[in-house]
Amino acid sequence: MAVEEDQEAETVLKKVWHFADHLPLALMLAAALMASVILTWNHPLWTTLLLALVLIVQGVYHPAPGDRAAMLAAAILGTPAEIAEVYLGEWTYHAPDLILGVPMWISLIWANLFSLFRRLARSFNALLAIWPGQDGPARRRLDGALAVPIILLWAAALILMEKPPFVQGLYATMILITAIFWRTSMDRMIFLTGAVLGAFGEFVCVQLGYWSYYHPLFKDYGVDITLPLDWGLSAVIIHRIASRWHTPKPDRKP
């Protein structure tokens, strides 16, 4: 009995350490990213250098399997998406030395952010692993509680978004795929992390006048109802691509 209690205590301590070991770095990286963009907005070369430095730190210190793949996937997918959205008139940047309508460091911020979302989600998942009765009804109820705000966000965005039918259909398709296939505990945590932090960071930058939407639903604040949805879905998609990319293929028999 005493041995089992010691083993259980050791397991809890390992989980606590796993959480504590990752969260401070992730929070410092988040603060560094925010400061790099806000404080050097009018000096894009400095922004580029600082974001490159943060990316190196993320790539070298404590990267989990798939983090570097997430950086690459985010940069490859995010950069043309930004250029296309600017070209289609969704928003415009107010910054010096734009390239094709976007800041020169746009690939770096995408790579940094979506790797950071994975780091933070792992820390939050490690915290939930310490939750009493993690393998029983209490944990299942907690997982269900995490799903509630996601479902409410999906419903609100689909009902209130002022988008063309084709775009609404794309959103609905991605939500359906996420609901059917991408609904593990990590997927939910990635979605919430990206939705909350991504939307908050963008909200701050819009209020500072760094970029603006042409047709925001909330005109007083300059943002759209789909903002957290965009960030959350993007975080899940890139996380899934990175995980799939990194998954080792079984050795073929001769």
Beta strands, then each sheet from edge to edge (+ up, - down):
strand 1: 91-93
strand 2: 211-213
sheet 1: 1+ 2-
end
